[in-house]
Amino acid sequence: MTPALEVAGLSHRFGKRTVLDDIGFTVSPGSFTVLLGPNGAGKTTLFALVTRLYHATQGRIAVFGRDFRADPQAALARMGVVFQQSTLDLDLTVEQNLRYHAALHGMASSVSRPLIAAELERVGLLERRHDRTRDLSGGQRRRVELARALLHKPALLLMDEPTAGLDFESRAFLLRHVRHLCADRGLAVLWATHLIEEADETDIVILRAGRIVAQGLSQDVVTNAGATGLQDAFERLLRVPA
Amino acid sequence: MSIATYTRCMGGIVGREGLRWVHQRGRFISALVRPLVWLAIFAAGFRFVLGVSIIAPYETYVPYEVYIAPGLIAMIQLFNGMQSSLSMVYDREMGSMKTLMISPFPRWFLLLSKLLAGVAVSVVQAYIFLAIAWFWEIEPPPLGYLAVLPALILSGLMLGALGLVLSSFVKQLENFAGVMNFVIFPMFFASSALYPLWRVKESSLFLWWVCQLNPFTSATEMIRFALYDQIDPVSIAVVTGCAIVFMAAAVIGYDPGRGFMARRGAAD
């Protein structure tokens, strides 16, 4: 089966500083993969490369078998992204933000209008669609961003620390919702976080200082590290000298 | 992707810029008040100091207000170009630029759409100014109002593209004051917007050359001639050439492999 996302031999530098060193992993269709790493591990740089905000000079990134460098347009069209920092236009309403996104994907308004309503309904914000996003709480804005990322029916969803700064309830909602999407729609998800509890019983990729130190099913990572649980495994792996 | 999808994408970008413009009333009002202050106060004060001889495209002696009106229109577009550029830097700092950049359309097309969105706003502002200026007896021939449209689009493209280039170099919002001091003011004052260049030549040949080479002078003259239903081919050529060069530089500036994107580090 062609992976939804394939990263191989990916390295990146800013000047002399190496931020990613020979990264390689895959995300299968329908799978929920957690990219786990402490702050500064290189998660956001990896997301910037996979979304083409930065140009990958070394290594390969492919989305559903299509090389990103050869065909970035096709790869971006199949990808939905929620960035770490909110990217909503706070002066516009919820619906205007979503309509703008739909237009950026070339969708006709006759097509996007029912989809906007459906996605907002799913995240419980349909009645807030005429409110300015500035008036929403942090958790609600995140839900709008998720609805927006799914609007063009992507097959791969990238979420960069989506739960950062959210309260427990919003975090649980987001995690539950996205996991359902994997199961229901066969959506492939790459979820970056530094919170261990979000990585339970999933495929995980552990990143430390720009290198992958472990990857596989979370249970296997725990076993291979000789740890008692994921938290213990994570701490052990971060302690191992480079 | 079909032409229809490209059109929708561009329509969405232009629509968003229009919505932002409507929401930011302060920006809209200041864009109009600024040239009107020049017209109502500066021009009134200087009309007896600065004599304007008969120069093309005018067929007779014109009051100073009439002389500076095209320069003030170009000023609206200059500020608008810089304002768009400022909003690009703001978008980048706030993150909403990423929404634009991960669109599956080619980056040059996204930048061109962004540029055209800014031009559309500046053209509307220029016409509103012309409508108000009519009360100051700035009454170009009726056909001039139509003929000035392509000139406004072209000069808007050049000044907007210049703004895009600057926004790709300016790393933080705070640095924008420098752009005001080193770009907007020199461009505006070292041009034919406020005084005819023969007057500048009388005082300094060097400054005259600077004004001649300043693309803002060409934008002003192109608008001036068009407003009086005439064509100034040299200005049109200079403005077109500069618009192409600035746009190419902006595309390079926003290229993920070459421009600021490649130089900046990501915060993890």
Chai-1 contact restraints between the chains, C-beta under 6 A:
chainA,res_idxA,chainB,res_idxB,connection_type,confidence,min_distance_angstrom,max_distance_angstrom,comment,restraint_id
A,F14,B,G265,contact,1.0,0.0,6.0,A-B,restraint_1
A,N39,B,D268,contact,1.0,0.0,6.0,A-B,restraint_2
A,G40,B,D268,contact,1.0,0.0,6.0,A-B,restraint_3
A,K43,B,D268,contact,1.0,0.0,6.0,A-B,restraint_4
A,T44,B,A266,contact,1.0,0.0,6.0,A-B,restraint_5
A,T44,B,D268,contact,1.0,0.0,6.0,A-B,restraint_6
A,T45,B,A266,contact,1.0,0.0,6.0,A-B,restraint_7
A,A48,B,A266,contact,1.0,0.0,6.0,A-B,restraint_8
A,T51,B,I102,contact,1.0,0.0,6.0,A-B,restraint_9
A,R52,B,P256,contact,1.0,0.0,6.0,A-B,restraint_10
A,L53,B,M101,contact,1.0,0.0,6.0,A-B,restraint_11
A,Y54,B,P256,contact,1.0,0.0,6.0,A-B,restraint_12
A,Y54,B,M261,contact,1.0,0.0,6.0,A-B,restraint_13
A,H55,B,P256,contact,1.0,0.0,6.0,A-B,restraint_14
A,H55,B,G257,contact,1.0,0.0,6.0,A-B,restraint_15
A,Q73,B,P104,contact,1.0,0.0,6.0,A-B,restraint_16
A,L76,B,I102,contact,1.0,0.0,6.0,A-B,restraint_17
A,L76,B,P104,contact,1.0,0.0,6.0,A-B,restraint_18
A,A77,B,P104,contact,1.0,0.0,6.0,A-B,restraint_19
A,V81,B,I102,contact,1.0,0.0,6.0,A-B,restraint_20
A,F83,B,K98,contact,1.0,0.0,6.0,A-B,restraint_21
A,Q85,B,G95,contact,1.0,0.0,6.0,A-B,restraint_22
A,T87,B,G95,contact,1.0,0.0,6.0,A-B,restraint_23
A,T87,B,S96,contact,1.0,0.0,6.0,A-B,restraint_24
A,T87,B,K98,contact,1.0,0.0,6.0,A-B,restraint_25
A,T87,B,T99,contact,1.0,0.0,6.0,A-B,restraint_26
A,D89,B,S96,contact,1.0,0.0,6.0,A-B,restraint_27
A,D91,B,H23,contact,1.0,0.0,6.0,A-B,restraint_28
A,Y100,B,G12,contact,1.0,0.0,6.0,A-B,restraint_29
A,Y100,B,R16,contact,1.0,0.0,6.0,A-B,restraint_30
A,A103,B,R8,contact,1.0,0.0,6.0,A-B,restraint_31
A,A103,B,C9,contact,1.0,0.0,6.0,A-B,restraint_32
A,A103,B,G12,contact,1.0,0.0,6.0,A-B,restraint_33
A,L104,B,C9,contact,1.0,0.0,6.0,A-B,restraint_34
A,L104,B,G12,contact,1.0,0.0,6.0,A-B,restraint_35
A,L104,B,S103,contact,1.0,0.0,6.0,A-B,restraint_36
A,G106,B,T5,contact,1.0,0.0,6.0,A-B,restraint_37
A,G106,B,R8,contact,1.0,0.0,6.0,A-B,restraint_38
A,G106,B,C9,contact,1.0,0.0,6.0,A-B,restraint_39
